[in-house]
Amino acid sequence: MCMKEEELEELVKKIKAKALREEAKKRGIKTACVKKIDIARQLPREVLEELSTRQ
């Protein structure tokens, strides 16, 4: 299931960069010199939703 770009951007706004990078590293996704939105595109939707609810 693919997420719409607007939905993705809204979720990413709620997520801190550090938390996003930590999840990406767990999954072997490159995090150096990459924007938050680019990292988010590679993560599963469930992970992004979970991260956006954490604060």
Secondary structure, 3 states (H helix, E strand, C coil): CCCCHHHHHHHHHHCCHHHHHHHHHHCCCCCCCCCHHHHHHHCCHHHHHHHHHCC
